[in-house]
């Protein structure tokens, strides 16, 4: 299927505000360094280039630095595994506005055959860097953001799920409230079927998609999925991102 359930480790409620970090590439180098120096529990220790750490590791391999940071968080039980593959409803609340979508796996093949459309080219060196990172740290943490046309069935089921108590609700370092719910098996079956029949579009994450596709191709692993957050288009706000 194009859209499927995912097996996840979810950050524990008492750790969430400390561990969850902004995306690596939306921070300046000085901002990253400040977070890394101030917070040994930030997930940025897993996603950052070890040479950019406040105290570079010298001759220690990048693999051991990033993998060690992830292992430390798992050993501290900052993350706990969800027992079975599931579909999740994910909400960001910022400045009084909710952005509610679904967390699912989207087949790499869909990005190749046009069921998921992108809008920009990728830089080969960034893709190569991500492939290298994925080889060092096999657990994915950053979501590719997709959007889709508004679907009444998806909207109704999503509303039903968020009426229940959230599995996780916390305010992150930037003041955004993050909440997550787990859809039931019957709800997940309908949602994945509905979304699998939609035209999907990449809002953010072209390099992550390319790195996953090329990395899986090199390893000859099939089928491959990309961890995604899928939002109806009326839940998406557009912001400038100045690449220079």
HUGI-V969876 format. One record per pair of residues at least 6 apart in sequence whose ideal C-beta (glycine too) atoms are under 6 Angstrom apart, sorted by sequence separation. I is the first residue (numbers start at 1). J is the second residue. If there is no record, write none. Layout:
I | J
I | J
//
This chain:
110 | 116
171 | 177
172 | 178
35 | 42
50 | 57
91 | 98
92 | 99
11 | 19
36 | 44
57 | 65
170 | 178
216 | 224
35 | 44
91 | 100
169 | 179
90 | 101
50 | 62
168 | 180
89 | 102
90 | 103
166 | 179
167 | 180
212 | 226
50 | 65
88 | 103
166 | 181
167 | 182
36 | 53
37 | 54
87 | 104
209 | 226
36 | 54
162 | 181
46 | 66
161 | 181
21 | 42
33 | 54
19 | 41
21 | 43
161 | 183
18 | 41
21 | 44
24 | 47
46 | 69
19 | 43
45 | 69
46 | 70
157 | 187
157 | 191
195 | 230
154 | 194
153 | 194
151 | 194
148 | 198
148 | 200
146 | 200
147 | 201
146 | 202
147 | 203
145 | 203
19 | 78
145 | 204
145 | 205
144 | 205
15 | 78
144 | 208
144 | 209
12 | 78
70 | 137
11 | 79
12 | 80
89 | 158
9 | 79
66 | 136
66 | 137
9 | 81
10 | 82
89 | 161
63 | 136
89 | 162
8 | 82
130 | 207
7 | 85
5 | 85
127 | 207
131 | 211
5 | 86
126 | 207
130 | 211
134 | 215
5 | 87
94 | 176
144 | 226
146 | 228
150 | 232
127 | 210
92 | 176
93 | 177
116 | 200
117 | 201
118 | 202
122 | 206
127 | 211
131 | 215
143 | 227
144 | 228
145 | 229
146 | 230
147 | 231
150 | 234
122 | 207
92 | 178
120 | 206
143 | 229
147 | 233
140 | 227
91 | 179
118 | 206
122 | 210
147 | 236
90 | 180
46 | 137
88 | 180
89 | 181
88 | 182
86 | 182
87 | 183
111 | 209
6 | 105
3 | 104
4 | 105
87 | 188
3 | 106
87 | 191
2 | 107
108 | 213
2 | 110
2 | 115
107 | 223
108 | 224
107 | 225
105 | 225
106 | 226
106 | 228
103 | 229
101 | 229
102 | 230
101 | 230
101 | 231
100 | 235
99 | 235
90 | 229
20 | 172
17 | 170
16 | 170
13 | 168
5 | 188
4 | 192
3 | 192
3 | 195
3 | 196
2 | 196
1 | 196
//
